[in-house]
Amino acid sequence: MIPQQPNVRVRILGIQWTRVCREMKPPPFKYIAAGSIEDATSALADNGGDAKVLAGGQSLVPMLNFRLLAPAVLVDINRVPGLDVVEENADGLAVGALARHHQLQTSPPVGARYPVLAAAIGHVGHLAIRNRGTIGGSLAHADPAAELPLIARLLDAEIVVIGAAGPRIIAARDFFLGAHTTALEADEIITRIDLPALPPGTGWGFEEVTRRAGDFALVAVAATVSMADGQVTQARIALAGVGESPARASAAESVLSGQALEDDAIDAASQSARDAVRPSTDLHASADYRRHLVGVLTGRVLNAAWRRTVREAS
Ligand SMILES: Cc1cc2nc3c(=O)[nH]c(=O)nc-3n(C[C@H](O)[C@H](O)[C@H](O)COP(=O)(O)OP(=O)(O)OC[C@H]3O[C@@H](n4cnc5c(N)ncnc54)[C@H](O)[C@@H]3O)c2cc1C
C-alpha cells in the first residue's frame, strides 16, 4: 500500500502552492560551502547568473522543490564566520545578514532600541521558520508582504553588499525594485544591514492582518513617531502587501509633521494613507479590502506609537 502523503502549503510569488510531499524534490545542483565572503562572491561570479546564495533556505528550498528555480550552483554562506553578528554602535545597530529571525527577535539591543523590529518578527511564519530564516535572506527574497523588508523601509536601513567589484551600500528605498526583485547584482551578497539610531522616546506601532496565524500579511503597517514640545518632529509610516514592494506613506507622514498627535491628525493621516495606495485584487483579498485595511491599521499603529511616545516621555 502506498502511504498517504501530506499536502504541503507554501506561499511563493503571492500564491499559496499546495502539492503532495513526494513531488517536492529539487532539481540537481552543485553545492559549494563558502568559508569566507570572498569564496562566496567568487563562486557567484564564476557561475554568472546561474548560482544562488543559500542562507536559511526557508524561501529558496521551497522554490527549488516546486521547480520555480533551477540554479546550477548553490553557494551556502552558513559557514562564513562573523556574518551573524549583531552589534550596537554610535550610529545605531549593525546586523549581520545571517542573523536568524529568532536571534534578532530576542536580542537585547533590538528589544531596547528597535522594539518595532522585534514585534514585526513575531509575525514571520512560525518558530521553526524563525529559527532558520535570516534577515539577509528575507531582504534578498523581497516578498511584497514580508515583514523585514517593511521594517527596513520604515527604519531607513542601509544594506551593505559585496560583489566582485567590491562593497557598496544601498539605501532600503533603492533596494526593493519590485516583487522578488532587488538591486542586488548576480555576484553580490548582502553582508550587513545598518539600522540608524532612532531619537530617544520614539513611539512605535506594528499591525498586520492575515487569514491565519503565521501566514504572510494581507496588509501590514508599521510606524514610528518622534515628538518634541508636544509636536511631531518625525513620523514614519511603512506599508506592505499593497504593492510590489514595501513603501512609505509619505503624504500621510507629511500630514502629521509639526502637529500634536491627536485624534483629528491621526484620522487625517490614516485617510491620506488609504487614499494613496493602489493595491490589486488577488486570490487572498480584494483591492478595496486592502485599501480599507491600510486606513484602519494606520490609525491603530499611530495610536500605539502615540501611547508609547507619551509613556517614554513621562
Ligand atoms: C511556511 C513558511 C511561512 C513563512 N512565513 C513568512 C512570513 O509570514 N513573513 C515573512 O517575511 N517570511 C515568511 N517566510 C519566509 C522566511 O521569512 C524566510 O526565512 C525568508 O524569506 C528567507 O530567508 P532565508 O534565510 O531562509 O533565505 P533563503 O531561503 O536561503 O534565500 C532566499 C533568497 O535570498 C537569497 N539570499 C539569501 N541570503 C542572501 C544574502 N546574504 N545575500 C544575497 N542573497 C541572499 C537566496 O539566494 C534566495 O534567492 C515563510 C517561510 C515559510 C517556509
The ligand as a MOL file (V3000), in Angstrom:
LIG
                    3D

  0  0  0     0  0            999 V3000
M  V30 BEGIN CTAB
M  V30 COUNTS 53 58 0 0 0
M  V30 BEGIN ATOM
M  V30 1 C 5.7710 28.1710 5.7790 0
M  V30 2 C 6.5380 29.4620 5.6790 0
M  V30 3 C 5.9550 30.6290 6.1630 0
M  V30 4 C 6.6430 31.8460 6.0580 0
M  V30 5 N 6.0220 32.9730 6.5270 0
M  V30 6 C 6.6490 34.1500 6.4030 0
M  V30 7 C 6.0270 35.3540 6.8480 0
M  V30 8 O 4.9260 35.3560 7.3920 0
M  V30 9 N 6.6970 36.5170 6.6600 0
M  V30 10 C 7.9410 36.5590 6.0700 0
M  V30 11 O 8.5040 37.6460 5.9190 0
M  V30 12 N 8.5650 35.4380 5.6770 0
M  V30 13 C 7.9460 34.2460 5.8160 0
M  V30 14 N 8.5780 33.1130 5.3810 0
M  V30 15 C 9.9100 33.2310 4.7310 0
M  V30 16 C 11.0140 33.3200 5.7620 0
M  V30 17 O 10.9770 34.5630 6.4320 0
M  V30 18 C 12.3930 33.1800 5.1050 0
M  V30 19 O 13.2620 32.9170 6.1350 0
M  V30 20 C 12.9370 34.3520 4.3320 0
M  V30 21 O 12.0440 34.8280 3.3570 0
M  V30 22 C 14.2090 33.9630 3.5810 0
M  V30 23 O 15.2470 33.8620 4.4510 0
M  V30 24 P 16.2510 32.6460 4.3580 0
M  V30 25 O 17.4020 32.9950 5.2110 0
M  V30 26 O 15.5140 31.4070 4.6680 0
M  V30 27 O 16.7230 32.7300 2.8240 0
M  V30 28 P 16.8920 31.6000 1.7380 0
M  V30 29 O 15.6230 30.8400 1.5870 0
M  V30 30 O 18.1320 30.8340 1.9670 0
M  V30 31 O 17.1160 32.5440 0.4520 0
M  V30 32 C 16.0600 33.3470 -0.0570 0
M  V30 33 C 16.5960 34.1530 -1.2430 0
M  V30 34 O 17.5340 35.1220 -0.7940 0
M  V30 35 C 18.8260 34.9000 -1.3630 0
M  V30 36 N 19.7800 35.1860 -0.2970 0
M  V30 37 C 19.7740 34.6790 0.9490 0
M  V30 38 N 20.7110 35.2650 1.7060 0
M  V30 39 C 21.3380 36.1600 0.9190 0
M  V30 40 C 22.4140 37.0840 1.1280 0
M  V30 41 N 23.0110 37.2150 2.3260 0
M  V30 42 N 22.8080 37.8490 0.0940 0
M  V30 43 C 22.1990 37.7500 -1.1270 0
M  V30 44 N 21.1740 36.8970 -1.3730 0
M  V30 45 C 20.7550 36.1140 -0.3610 0
M  V30 46 C 18.8080 33.4710 -1.8510 0
M  V30 47 O 19.6960 33.2670 -2.9370 0
M  V30 48 C 17.3570 33.3210 -2.2660 0
M  V30 49 O 17.1580 33.8970 -3.5350 0
M  V30 50 C 7.9400 31.8860 5.4880 0
M  V30 51 C 8.5500 30.7130 5.0340 0
M  V30 52 C 7.8540 29.5070 5.1220 0
M  V30 53 C 8.5170 28.2510 4.6220 0
M  V30 END ATOM
M  V30 BEGIN BOND
M  V30 1 1 1 2
M  V30 2 1 2 3
M  V30 3 2 2 52
M  V30 4 2 3 4
M  V30 5 1 4 5
M  V30 6 1 4 50
M  V30 7 2 5 6
M  V30 8 1 6 7
M  V30 9 1 6 13
M  V30 10 2 7 8
M  V30 11 1 7 9
M  V30 12 1 9 10
M  V30 13 2 10 11
M  V30 14 1 10 12
M  V30 15 2 12 13
M  V30 16 1 13 14
M  V30 17 1 14 15
M  V30 18 1 14 50
M  V30 19 1 15 16
M  V30 20 1 16 17
M  V30 21 1 16 18
M  V30 22 1 18 19
M  V30 23 1 18 20
M  V30 24 1 20 21
M  V30 25 1 20 22
M  V30 26 1 22 23
M  V30 27 1 23 24
M  V30 28 2 24 25
M  V30 29 1 24 26
M  V30 30 1 24 27
M  V30 31 1 27 28
M  V30 32 2 28 29
M  V30 33 1 28 30
M  V30 34 1 28 31
M  V30 35 1 31 32
M  V30 36 1 32 33
M  V30 37 1 33 34
M  V30 38 1 33 48
M  V30 39 1 34 35
M  V30 40 1 35 36
M  V30 41 1 35 46
M  V30 42 1 36 37
M  V30 43 1 36 45
M  V30 44 2 37 38
M  V30 45 1 38 39
M  V30 46 1 39 40
M  V30 47 2 39 45
M  V30 48 1 40 41
M  V30 49 2 40 42
M  V30 50 1 42 43
M  V30 51 2 43 44
M  V30 52 1 44 45
M  V30 53 1 46 47
M  V30 54 1 46 48
M  V30 55 1 48 49
M  V30 56 2 50 51
M  V30 57 1 51 52
M  V30 58 1 52 53
M  V30 END BOND
M  V30 END CTAB
M  END
